[in-house]
Amino acid sequence: MARLSRTTRVIVLAVTAVSSIALLRVPDENSSYRSGRRDEIRWRVPTKTSVPFEETREFDLSNESCPAGLPLLEPTQVDSVDLELSLFLDLPGAISLVFLSDSSGFVAERKGRVYSFESGKVLAEPVIDLAADTSTDMDQGLLGLAVSPNKKWLYLNRTDLSGSSVVTAHSLASGISNPGNGVEIIIVDQPSAMHNGGDLLFDPEGYLFVSFGDGGGLGDPHGHGQDLSTPLGSVLRLDVNPDLWPPHKPAPGNPDLGPGSDPRIWVSGVRNPFRFSFDEATGELWLTDLGQQCVEEVTVLTPAEAGANLGWNLVEGSRPFMGQIESFLRSPDFEYAHGRGRCAIIGGFVVHDGPHPILEDRYLFTDMCGAQLMSLRLGEQPSVLALPLHATHPVAFVTGPARGLYVVDLASGVWRIGSKD
C-alpha cells in the first residue's frame, strides 16, 4: 500500500450496484429479493451534483503549505534497550492478524485472502479467498480482522470491486481450517478509493466498532466528516449477530446525535481512522486519524465521551481547515506535524506487562513513512521514545498470547517484539 490517504491525485470512482460476492451466504431466492435484502444493510452514496474536485475550496486548502507552529514529533532516541524484532509469520502483503489460541489464528493479506497459522507457520492455502472481489487501489483492500468475544465468528472489513466497504462474518464452528461462507453484516458505499478507514474491533462490552473514513477526495469535498446522517467520516458501534436478520443494529447506549443522525455513530469528524484500540486497563478508546497534508492525530476517548466530534473537516488537528477551532469539537490528545520523515500515523495499543519496562503503560505506535517504532506517554508534556526497532512498511500492531507484541509489516509479514534476553 502506498502512503495511506496521502496523494495529490484526485480519483473518483463511480459507485454502481454492488456485484455479487463469491463465497458470501445469501438466500437462494431471485436476484431482486437478494438485492432488497442487501439494501437493508447498505448505505448508498447520495447522488450529488458538484463542481469538479479540483475547483473546490477543499482541494485548494489541501494543497496549501502548512502553517508555522504546528507541533513537531521530536522523540527521545533510545539505543540501549535490549529489544529486537524477530520474524513470526513470513507473509509479504500481510495487513492484519488475530489470535484464536496461544499458537493459532488468522493473518490477512491486503489483496483479499485470509490464511490460518499454527505455531508460527502459515498454512499454504488460504482459508478465505476473496481476492477476485477485493479492490486494492489506493487505500482499498482487505484492511481489518476481528474475532468475536465468544470466538465463534471471524469478521473481515474490506472493499469490494465496486469500491464499497463490506464487513462480513465467517463462522468458526467447523474449526480454524474451514471458516464458513461469509454473512454480510454492513455495506457502505464509498465515493472514491481514498480514506476508507478499515479497522474493526470488539469493545469491552462485546459490541463491534468499525471505522470508516470520509471517502475522499482531498479535503472531504462532500463534507462527510460533519454529516451525521452518513457512516462516512465516523466510527460506528454495532450490536452484531450473524444468525439474525438484519445482522446488525445500533448498539445500546449509543449517543443520540439529533434528528436525522445515524444512530450507529459513536464518534464523528474523522478523516481516515485506519487503526484504533482499547486500553484493557481503562476501557478507553485510542483512536488515530491520518491527517490531510499537515497533522497526524491521537485521541483518547472515555466511554462517557460517546458522540464526540473530532473536527474534520472544520479542522485538521489544531489547524483550522474549512472552519475554526470550536468549543464543541474534541481536540486531539496528541498530534504531530508532517516533516522529518513523518506522514501517516499507524496506531497501536497501550502496553501492559510487556517484554521490557521501557514500554510499560505507554502507547506503542509508528509512522508509515519513518517506520521506526515509538512509544507515547500522555501528560502536560507528552513523552515520546524512539525505540531501536524499525519495520519496512508497518500497517498494524497486535497483542497476542502471553502479552506478546507484534507488528504487521506489509512488506514481509508479522514480526514479534521481544527482549534479546
KAHUUR-V820836 format. One record per pair of residues at least 12 apart in sequence whose C-alpha atoms are under 10 Angstrom apart, sorted by the first residue. I is the first residue (numbers start at 0). J is the second residue. If there is no record, write none. Layout:
# KAHUUR-V820836
i->[I:I]
j->[J:J]
This chain:
# KAHUUR-V820836
i->[0:0:0:0:0:0:0:0:0:0:0:0:0:1:1:1:1:1:1:2:2:2:2:2:2:2:3:3:3:3:3:3:3:3:3:3:3:3:3:3:3:3:3:3:4:4:4:4:4:4:4:4:4:4:4:4:4:4:4:4:4:4:4:4:4:5:5:5:5:5:5:5:5:5:5:5:6:6:6:6:6:6:7:7:7:7:7:7:8:8:8:9:9:9:9:9:9:9:9:9:9:10:10:10:10:10:10:10:10:10:11:11:11:11:11:11:11:11:11:11:12:12:12:12:12:12:12:13:13:13:13:13:14:14:14:14:14:14:14:14:14:14:15:15:15:15:15:15:16:16:16:16:16:17:17:17:17:17:17:17:17:17:17:18:18:18:18:18:19:19:19:19:19:20:20:20:20:20:20:20:20:21:21:21:21:21:21:21:22:22:22:22:22:22:22:22:22:23:23:23:23:23:23:23:23:23:24:24:24:24:24:24:24:24:25:25:25:25:25:36:36:37:37:37:37:37:38:38:39:39:39:39:39:40:40:40:40:40:40:40:40:40:40:41:41:41:41:41:41:41:41:41:42:42:42:42:42:42:42:42:42:42:43:43:43:43:43:43:43:44:44:44:44:44:44:44:44:45:45:45:47:49:49:50:51:52:52:52:52:52:52:52:53:53:53:55:55:55:55:56:56:56:56:56:57:57:57:57:57:57:57:57:57:57:58:58:58:58:58:59:59:60:60:60:60:60:60:61:61:61:61:61:61:61:61:62:62:62:62:63:63:64:64:65:65:65:65:65:65:66:66:66:66:67:68:68:69:69:69:69:69:69:69:69:69:70:70:70:70:70:70:70:71:71:71:71:71:71:71:71:72:72:72:72:72:72:72:72:72:72:72:73:73:73:73:73:73:74:74:74:74:74:74:74:74:74:75:75:75:75:75:75:75:76:76:76:76:76:76:77:77:77:77:77:77:77:78:78:78:78:79:79:80:80:80:80:80:80:80:80:81:81:81:81:81:81:81:81:82:82:82:82:82:82:82:82:82:82:82:83:83:83:83:83:83:83:83:83:83:83:84:84:84:84:84:84:84:84:84:84:84:84:84:84:85:85:85:85:85:85:85:85:86:86:86:86:86:86:86:86:86:87:87:87:87:87:87:87:87:87:87:87:87:88:88:88:88:88:88:88:88:88:88:88:88:88:89:89:89:89:89:89:89:89:89:90:90:90:90:90:90:90:90:90:90:90:90:90:91:91:91:91:91:91:91:91:91:92:92:92:92:92:92:92:92:92:92:92:92:92:92:93:93:93:93:93:93:93:93:93:93:93:93:93:93:93:93:93:93:93:93:94:94:94:94:94:94:94:94:94:94:94:94:94:94:94:94:94:94:94:94:94:94:94:95:95:95:95:95:95:95:95:95:95:95:95:95:95:95:95:95:95:95:95:95:96:96:96:96:96:96:96:96:96:96:96:96:96:96:96:96:96:96:96:97:97:97:97:97:97:97:97:97:97:98:98:98:98:98:98:98:98:98:98:99:99:99:99:99:99:99:99:99:100:100:100:100:101:101:101:101:101:101:102:102:102:102:102:102:102:103:103:103:103:103:103:103:103:103:104:104:104:104:104:104:104:104:104:105:105:105:105:105:105:105:105:105:105:105:106:106:106:106:106:106:106:107:107:107:107:107:107:107:107:107:108:108:108:108:108:108:108:108:108:109:109:109:109:109:109:109:109:109:109:109:110:110:110:110:110:110:110:110:110:110:110:110:110:110:110:111:111:111:111:111:111:111:111:111:111:111:111:111:111:111:111:111:111:112:112:112:112:112:112:112:112:112:112:112:113:113:113:113:113:113:113:113:113:113:114:114:114:114:114:115:115:115:115:115:116:116:117:119:122:124:125:125:126:126:126:126:126:127:127:127:127:127:127:127:129:129:129:130:130:131:131:132:132:132:132:132:132:133:133:133:133:133:133:133:133:133:134:134:134:134:134:134:134:134:134:135:135:135:135:135:135:136:136:136:136:136:136:137:137:137:137:137:138:138:138:138:138:138:138:138:138:138:138:139:139:139:139:139:139:139:139:139:139:139:139:139:139:140:140:140:140:140:140:140:140:140:140:141:141:141:141:141:141:141:141:141:141:142:142:142:142:142:142:142:142:142:142:142:142:142:142:143:143:143:143:143:143:143:143:143:143:143:143:143:143:144:144:144:144:144:144:144:144:144:145:145:145:145:145:145:146:146:146:146:146:146:147:147:147:147:147:147:147:148:148:148:148:148:148:148:148:149:150:150:150:151:151:151:151:151:151:151:151:152:152:152:152:152:152:152:152:152:152:152:153:153:153:153:153:153:153:153:153:154:154:154:154:154:154:154:154:154:154:154:154:155:155:155:155:155:155:155:155:155:156:156:156:156:156:156:156:156:156:156:157:157:157:157:157:158:158:158:158:158:158:158:159:159:161:161:161:161:162:162:162:162:162:162:162:162:163:163:163:163:163:163:163:163:163:164:164:164:164:164:164:164:164:164:165:165:165:165:165:165:165:166:166:166:166:166:166:166:166:166:166:167:167:167:167:167:167:167:167:167:168:168:168:168:168:168:168:168:168:168:168:169:169:169:169:170:170:170:181:182:182:182:182:183:183:183:183:184:184:184:184:184:184:184:184:184:185:185:185:185:185:185:185:187:187:187:187:188:188:188:189:189:189:189:189:189:190:190:190:190:190:190:191:191:191:191:192:192:192:193:193:193:193:193:193:193:194:194:194:194:194:194:194:194:194:194:194:194:194:194:194:194:195:195:195:195:195:195:195:195:195:195:195:195:196:196:196:196:196:196:196:196:196:196:196:196:196:196:196:196:196:196:197:197:197:197:197:197:197:197:198:198:198:198:198:198:198:198:198:199:199:199:199:199:199:199:199:200:200:200:200:200:201:201:201:201:201:202:202:202:202:202:202:202:202:203:203:203:203:203:203:204:205:205:205:205:206:206:206:206:206:206:206:206:207:207:207:207:207:207:207:207:208:208:208:208:208:208:208:208:208:208:208:209:209:209:209:209:209:209:209:209:209:209:209:209:210:210:210:210:210:210:210:210:210:210:210:210:210:210:210:210:210:210:211:211:211:211:211:211:211:211:211:211:211:211:212:212:212:212:212:212:212:212:212:212:212:212:212:212:212:213:213:213:213:213:213:213:213:213:213:213:213:213:213:213:214:214:214:214:215:215:215:215:217:217:218:218:218:218:218:218:218:218:218:218:219:219:219:219:219:219:219:220:221:222:222:222:222:222:223:223:223:223:223:223:224:224:224:224:224:224:224:224:224:224:224:225:225:225:225:225:225:225:225:225:226:226:226:226:226:227:227:227:227:227:227:227:227:227:227:227:227:227:228:228:228:228:228:228:228:228:228:229:229:229:229:229:229:229:230:230:230:230:230:230:230:230:231:231:231:231:231:231:232:232:232:232:232:232:232:232:232:232:232:233:233:233:233:233:233:233:233:233:233:233:233:233:233:234:234:234:234:234:234:234:234:234:234:234:234:235:235:235:235:235:235:235:235:235:235:236:236:236:236:236:236:236:236:236:236:236:236:237:237:237:237:237:237:237:237:238:238:238:247:248:248:249:249:249:249:249:250:250:250:250:251:252:252:252:253:253:253:253:254:254:254:254:254:254:255:255:256:256:256:264:264:264:265:265:265:265:265:265:266:266:266:266:266:266:266:267:267:267:267:267:267:267:267:267:268:268:268:268:268:268:268:268:268:268:268:268:268:269:269:269:269:269:269:269:269:269:269:269:269:270:270:270:270:270:270:270:270:270:270:271:271:271:271:271:271:272:272:272:272:272:272:272:272:272:272:273:273:273:273:273:273:273:273:273:273:274:274:274:274:274:274:274:274:274:274:274:274:275:275:275:275:275:275:275:275:275:275:275:276:276:276:276:276:276:276:277:277:277:277:277:277:278:278:278:278:278:278:278:279:279:279:279:280:280:280:280:281:281:282:282:282:283:283:283:283:283:283:283:284:284:284:284:284:284:284:285:285:285:285:285:285:285:285:285:285:285:286:286:286:286:286:286:286:287:287:287:287:287:287:287:287:287:287:288:288:288:288:288:288:288:288:288:288:289:289:289:289:289:289:289:290:290:290:290:290:290:290:290:290:290:290:290:291:291:291:291:291:291:291:291:292:292:292:292:292:292:293:293:293:293:293:293:293:293:294:294:294:294:294:294:294:294:294:294:294:294:294:295:295:295:295:295:295:295:295:295:295:295:295:295:295:296:296:296:296:296:296:296:296:296:296:296:296:296:296:297:297:297:297:297:297:297:297:297:297:298:298:298:298:298:298:298:299:299:299:299:299:300:300:300:304:306:307:307:307:307:308:308:308:308:309:309:309:309:309:310:310:310:310:310:310:310:310:310:311:313:313:314:314:315:315:315:316:316:316:316:316:316:316:316:317:317:317:317:332:332:332:332:333:333:333:333:333:338:338:339:339:340:340:340:340:340:341:341:341:341:341:341:341:342:342:342:342:343:343:343:343:343:343:344:344:344:344:344:344:344:344:344:345:345:345:345:345:345:345:345:345:345:345:345:346:346:346:346:346:346:346:346:346:347:347:347:347:347:347:347:347:347:347:347:347:347:347:347:348:348:348:348:348:348:348:348:348:348:348:348:349:349:349:349:349:349:349:349:350:350:350:350:350:350:350:351:352:352:352:353:353:353:353:353:353:353:353:354:354:354:354:354:354:354:354:354:355:355:355:355:357:357:357:358:358:358:358:358:358:359:359:360:360:360:361:361:361:361:361:361:361:361:362:362:362:362:362:363:363:363:363:363:363:363:363:364:364:364:364:364:365:365:365:365:365:365:365:365:365:366:366:366:366:367:367:367:367:367:367:367:368:368:368:369:369:369:369:369:370:370:370:370:370:370:370:370:371:371:371:371:371:371:371:371:371:372:372:372:372:372:372:372:372:372:373:373:373:373:373:374:388:390:390:390:390:390:390:390:390:391:391:391:391:391:392:392:392:392:392:392:392:393:393:393:393:393:393:393:393:393:394:394:394:394:394:395:395:395:395:396:396:396:396:397:397:397:398:399:403:403:403:404:404:405]
j->[92:94:109:135:136:137:138:139:140:392:394:409:410:136:137:138:367:368:392:137:138:342:343:367:368:392:137:138:139:193:194:195:196:271:273:289:290:342:343:344:345:367:368:394:137:138:192:193:194:195:196:212:214:215:216:217:270:271:273:289:290:291:292:342:343:137:138:193:194:217:289:290:291:292:342:343:137:193:216:217:291:292:58:61:62:216:217:292:53:216:217:51:52:53:58:191:192:193:215:216:217:52:137:190:191:192:193:215:216:217:51:52:189:190:191:192:193:214:215:216:161:162:189:190:191:192:193:161:162:189:190:191:43:44:160:161:162:163:188:189:190:191:43:44:161:162:163:188:34:43:161:163:188:34:37:41:159:160:161:162:163:186:188:132:159:160:161:163:33:34:132:159:160:129:131:132:133:159:160:181:183:128:129:130:131:132:180:181:127:128:129:132:169:179:180:181:182:129:167:168:169:179:180:181:182:183:167:168:169:179:180:181:182:183:37:180:181:182:183:244:245:183:184:185:186:245:185:186:185:186:244:245:246:183:184:185:186:187:244:245:246:247:248:163:164:165:183:184:185:186:187:188:163:164:185:186:187:188:189:229:230:231:163:186:187:188:189:190:229:163:187:188:189:190:214:229:231:188:190:229:221:220:221:220:220:215:216:217:218:219:220:221:216:217:220:217:218:219:220:217:218:220:320:321:216:217:218:219:220:221:222:312:320:321:216:217:218:219:220:217:218:217:218:291:292:320:321:216:217:218:219:291:292:293:320:217:218:291:292:292:293:292:293:292:293:294:318:336:337:293:318:319:336:336:318:336:293:294:316:317:318:334:335:336:337:294:317:333:334:335:336:337:294:334:335:336:337:338:339:341:295:333:334:335:336:337:338:339:340:341:383:335:339:382:383:384:385:373:374:375:381:382:383:384:385:386:373:374:382:383:384:385:386:373:383:384:385:386:387:357:373:384:385:386:387:388:385:386:387:388:386:387:355:356:357:386:387:388:418:419:354:355:386:387:417:418:419:420:354:355:357:386:387:388:416:417:418:419:420:386:387:388:389:414:415:416:417:418:419:420:387:388:389:390:404:405:406:413:414:415:416:417:418:419:405:413:414:415:416:417:418:419:119:405:406:411:412:413:414:415:416:118:119:120:121:405:406:407:412:413:414:415:416:106:116:117:118:119:120:121:407:411:412:413:414:415:119:120:121:408:410:411:412:413:414:106:107:108:114:120:121:407:408:409:410:411:412:413:108:109:407:408:409:410:411:412:413:107:108:109:110:111:112:392:407:408:409:410:411:412:413:106:107:108:109:110:112:113:114:141:142:393:394:395:407:408:409:410:411:412:413:106:107:108:109:110:111:140:141:142:143:144:392:393:394:395:396:406:407:408:409:410:412:413:107:108:109:113:141:142:143:144:145:155:198:394:395:396:397:406:407:408:409:412:413:108:113:114:115:116:143:144:145:146:395:396:397:398:399:405:406:407:412:413:115:116:143:144:145:146:153:397:398:399:115:116:117:145:146:150:397:398:399:400:115:116:146:150:151:153:175:399:400:117:150:399:400:117:118:399:400:401:403:116:117:118:119:120:399:400:115:116:117:118:119:120:121:175:400:116:117:118:119:121:146:175:176:399:117:121:122:125:126:144:145:146:153:175:176:121:125:143:144:407:412:413:125:127:128:141:142:143:144:155:412:125:128:130:140:141:142:143:409:412:130:133:134:135:139:140:141:142:143:157:409:128:129:130:131:132:133:134:135:136:139:140:141:142:157:158:125:127:128:129:130:131:132:133:134:135:140:141:142:155:156:157:158:159:124:125:126:127:128:129:130:131:133:140:141:125:126:127:128:129:130:141:144:155:178:126:127:128:175:176:127:175:176:177:178:175:176:175:413:176:176:176:177:175:176:177:178:179:169:176:177:178:179:180:181:141:157:159:159:160:159:160:157:158:159:160:161:162:157:158:159:160:161:162:163:164:165:157:158:159:160:161:162:163:164:192:157:158:159:160:162:192:158:160:162:191:192:193:191:192:193:194:195:158:191:192:193:194:195:196:197:214:271:273:157:158:159:160:162:163:164:191:192:193:194:195:196:197:156:157:158:159:160:162:164:192:195:197:155:156:157:158:159:164:165:166:197:198:155:156:157:158:164:195:196:197:198:199:273:274:394:395:155:156:157:166:196:197:198:199:200:209:210:273:274:395:156:157:166:167:168:197:198:199:200:168:198:199:200:201:207:168:169:171:199:200:201:168:200:201:205:206:207:239:200:201:202:203:204:205:206:207:205:170:171:172:168:169:170:171:172:173:174:178:167:168:169:170:171:172:178:179:181:240:241:167:168:169:170:171:175:178:179:181:166:167:168:169:170:181:182:183:184:199:200:207:167:168:169:181:183:184:197:198:199:168:184:185:186:196:197:198:199:209:210:186:195:196:197:198:186:187:188:189:192:195:197:186:188:188:189:191:192:187:188:189:190:191:192:193:195:186:187:188:189:190:191:192:195:214:185:186:187:188:189:195:196:197:211:183:184:185:186:187:188:197:181:182:183:184:185:186:187:197:199:209:180:181:182:183:184:185:186:241:246:180:181:182:183:184:185:239:240:241:242:246:181:182:183:241:182:241:242:241:240:241:242:246:241:245:246:247:237:239:240:241:244:245:246:247:248:209:237:239:245:246:247:248:211:229:230:231:214:230:231:211:212:213:214:215:231:213:214:215:216:221:231:213:214:215:216:214:215:216:212:213:214:215:216:217:271:211:212:213:214:215:216:217:219:231:232:269:270:271:272:273:289:210:211:212:213:214:215:231:232:270:271:272:273:209:210:211:212:213:214:231:232:233:234:269:270:271:272:273:274:288:289:209:210:211:212:271:272:273:274:210:211:234:272:273:274:275:276:395:211:234:235:236:273:274:275:276:236:274:275:276:277:236:237:238:276:277:236:276:277:278:279:282:283:284:277:278:279:281:282:283:282:237:238:239:250:235:236:237:238:239:249:250:251:235:236:237:238:239:247:249:250:234:235:236:237:238:250:263:264:265:275:276:230:233:234:235:236:237:263:264:265:272:273:274:275:230:231:232:233:234:235:236:264:265:266:267:269:271:272:273:274:275:286:230:231:232:233:234:235:267:269:270:271:272:273:224:230:231:232:233:234:267:268:269:270:271:272:273:288:289:225:226:229:230:231:232:233:267:268:269:270:271:272:311:312:231:232:270:271:231:232:270:271:291:292:270:290:291:292:311:312:313:315:320:321:232:270:291:311:312:313:321:312:312:268:311:312:313:321:267:268:269:270:311:312:267:268:269:270:271:308:309:310:311:312:313:267:268:269:308:309:310:311:312:313:259:260:261:267:268:256:257:258:259:260:261:262:263:264:266:267:268:308:256:257:258:259:260:261:262:263:264:259:260:261:262:263:264:267:260:261:262:263:264:265:266:267:264:267:268:269:270:271:264:266:267:268:269:270:271:272:309:311:312:263:264:265:266:267:268:269:270:271:272:306:308:309:311:263:264:265:266:267:268:269:271:272:275:286:306:249:250:253:261:262:263:264:265:266:267:248:249:250:251:252:253:262:263:264:265:266:305:249:250:251:253:262:263:264:265:250:251:263:263:262:263:261:262:263:264:265:262:263:264:265:263:265:302:305:265:266:305:306:266:303:304:305:306:307:305:306:305:306:307:305:306:307:302:304:305:306:307:308:300:304:305:306:307:308:309:305:306:307:308:309:310:311:328:329:288:306:307:308:309:310:311:312:313:314:315:328:329:286:287:288:289:290:308:309:310:311:312:314:315:287:288:289:290:291:309:310:311:312:315:287:288:289:290:291:311:286:287:288:289:290:296:297:344:345:346:286:287:288:289:343:344:345:346:394:395:286:287:288:289:344:345:346:347:348:394:395:396:287:288:297:298:299:345:346:347:348:395:396:299:346:347:348:349:396:397:299:300:301:347:348:349:299:348:349:350:351:360:362:348:349:350:351:349:350:351:360:301:302:300:301:302:298:299:300:301:302:303:304:298:299:300:301:302:304:348:297:298:299:300:301:332:346:347:348:349:362:298:299:300:331:346:347:348:299:331:333:334:343:344:345:346:347:364:309:311:315:316:331:334:343:344:345:346:315:316:342:343:344:345:346:311:312:314:315:316:334:335:336:337:342:343:344:311:312:315:316:320:337:342:343:315:336:337:338:342:343:315:316:318:335:336:337:338:342:315:316:317:318:334:335:336:337:338:341:342:343:344:315:316:331:333:334:335:336:337:341:342:343:344:345:366:309:315:316:317:330:331:332:333:334:335:336:343:344:346:316:330:331:332:333:334:335:344:345:346:316:329:330:331:332:333:334:330:331:332:333:377:329:331:332:329:329:327:328:329:330:327:328:329:330:327:328:329:330:331:322:323:324:325:327:328:329:330:331:328:325:328:328:330:330:331:334:329:330:331:332:333:334:335:336:330:331:334:335:377:378:379:381:375:376:377:378:381:368:369:368:369:366:367:368:369:370:365:366:367:368:369:370:371:366:367:368:369:365:366:367:368:369:370:364:365:366:367:368:369:370:393:394:363:364:365:366:367:368:370:372:393:394:395:396:362:363:364:365:366:393:394:395:396:362:363:364:365:372:373:374:394:395:396:397:398:404:405:406:360:361:362:363:364:374:375:395:396:397:398:404:361:362:363:364:374:375:376:398:362:363:374:398:402:403:404:402:401:402:403:398:401:402:403:404:416:417:418:401:402:403:404:416:417:418:419:420:416:417:418:419:374:384:386:373:374:375:376:384:386:374:376:374:375:376:373:374:375:376:377:382:383:384:374:375:376:377:383:375:376:383:384:386:396:404:406:385:393:395:396:406:385:386:389:390:393:394:395:396:406:390:392:393:394:390:391:392:393:394:395:408:391:392:393:389:390:391:392:393:388:389:390:391:392:393:394:408:385:386:387:388:389:390:391:392:393:384:385:386:387:388:389:390:393:406:385:386:387:388:389:386:416:406:407:408:409:410:411:413:414:407:408:409:410:411:406:407:408:409:410:411:412:406:407:408:409:410:411:412:413:414:406:407:408:409:410:407:408:409:413:408:413:414:415:413:414:415:415:415:415:416:417:416:417:417]
